[in-house]
Amino acid sequence: MPVADRIEDYASQAMGVVAKTTRLLESLRYLVAIELLVAAQALDLQASPRPGRYATALHDKIRARVAPLDEDRASAGDISVLADAIMQPEWLAGQAVLLETS
C-alpha cells in the first residue's frame, strides 16, 4: 500500500494479515471441535446403521476425551478439550493413518 502520496516506501500489511489469519485459524479450530462434538453425539443417539470403521475410530478418539451428553450441561469445556486435542501431533498423525489405509 503506498503511503505519503507515493513519496515514501510501500507499507507492508503483512503483520496485519498474519494477525488476522491467526484469529481466523483459531476460530476454525473451535468450529471443527464443535462439529466433532455434534457428530459424535449424533452417532451416540443413532440406533442403526452403525458407522464405518473410520467414523467409529474417530468417534472413539472423541469419546476418549469427552463424555456423551446424557443430561443438559455446558459444552464449553468439551469444546475446549477437543479444540486442544485436534492440535496435538498424535491426533493429527492418527487421522493421517486412517486416511492412508482407506
C-alpha positions as CSV (number, residue, x, y, z in Angstrom):
1,M,0.0,0.0,0.0
2,P,1.6,3.3,-0.9
3,V,2.0,5.9,1.8
4,A,2.7,9.7,1.9
5,D,1.4,10.3,-1.6
6,R,3.8,7.8,-3.1
7,I,6.9,9.6,-1.8
8,E,7.6,7.1,1.0
9,D,8.2,3.4,0.7
10,Y,5.3,1.0,0.4
11,A,3.9,-0.1,3.7
12,S,3.5,-3.8,4.1
13,Q,0.3,-5.1,5.6
14,A,1.9,-8.5,6.3
15,M,1.7,-8.3,10.1
16,G,-1.9,-7.3,10.0
17,V,-2.7,-10.2,7.6
18,V,-0.8,-12.7,9.8
19,A,-2.6,-11.5,12.9
20,K,-6.0,-11.8,11.2
21,T,-5.1,-15.2,9.7
22,T,-4.1,-16.4,13.2
23,R,-7.5,-15.3,14.6
24,L,-9.3,-17.0,11.7
25,L,-7.5,-20.2,12.2
26,E,-8.3,-20.2,16.0
27,S,-11.9,-19.7,15.1
28,L,-11.7,-22.6,12.6
29,R,-10.2,-24.8,15.3
30,Y,-13.1,-24.2,17.6
31,L,-15.6,-24.7,14.7
32,V,-14.0,-28.1,13.9
33,A,-14.2,-29.0,17.6
34,I,-17.9,-28.1,17.7
35,E,-18.6,-30.2,14.5
36,L,-16.8,-33.2,16.0
37,L,-18.7,-32.9,19.3
38,V,-22.1,-32.7,17.5
39,A,-21.2,-35.5,15.1
40,A,-20.2,-37.8,18.0
41,Q,-23.4,-37.0,19.8
42,A,-25.4,-37.8,16.7
43,L,-23.7,-41.2,16.4
44,D,-24.4,-41.9,20.1
45,L,-28.1,-41.2,19.5
46,Q,-28.3,-43.2,16.3
47,A,-29.6,-46.7,16.8
48,S,-28.6,-48.0,13.3
49,P,-27.0,-48.3,10.9
50,R,-23.6,-48.3,12.7
51,P,-20.9,-46.1,11.1
52,G,-18.0,-47.4,9.2
53,R,-14.6,-48.2,10.7
54,Y,-13.1,-44.8,10.1
55,A,-16.0,-42.9,11.6
56,T,-16.0,-45.4,14.5
57,A,-12.3,-44.8,15.1
58,L,-12.8,-41.1,15.1
59,H,-15.8,-41.4,17.4
60,D,-13.7,-43.5,19.8
61,K,-11.0,-40.8,19.8
62,I,-13.6,-38.1,20.6
63,R,-15.2,-40.2,23.3
64,A,-11.8,-41.0,24.9
65,R,-11.6,-37.2,25.7
66,V,-15.3,-36.1,26.0
67,A,-18.2,-38.0,27.6
68,P,-21.5,-38.3,25.8
69,L,-24.1,-35.7,26.6
70,D,-26.5,-37.6,28.7
71,E,-28.0,-34.7,30.5
72,D,-28.0,-30.9,30.0
73,R,-24.7,-29.3,30.7
74,A,-22.5,-26.5,29.3
75,S,-20.5,-27.6,26.3
76,A,-17.7,-25.0,26.5
77,G,-15.3,-27.3,28.4
78,D,-15.9,-30.2,26.0
79,I,-15.3,-27.9,23.0
80,S,-12.1,-26.6,24.6
81,V,-10.9,-30.2,25.2
82,L,-11.5,-31.1,21.6
83,A,-10.1,-27.9,20.2
84,D,-6.8,-28.6,22.1
85,A,-6.8,-32.3,21.1
86,I,-7.1,-31.7,17.4
87,M,-3.9,-29.7,17.5
88,Q,-1.8,-32.5,19.1
89,P,0.6,-34.3,16.8
90,E,-0.7,-37.7,17.9
91,W,-4.2,-36.7,17.0
92,L,-3.2,-35.4,13.6
93,A,-0.9,-38.4,12.9
94,G,-3.8,-40.8,13.8
95,Q,-6.0,-39.1,11.3
96,A,-3.4,-39.4,8.6
97,V,-3.1,-43.1,9.2
98,L,-6.9,-43.5,8.9
99,L,-6.8,-41.7,5.5
100,E,-3.9,-43.6,4.2
101,T,-5.4,-47.0,4.8
102,S,-8.7,-46.3,3.0
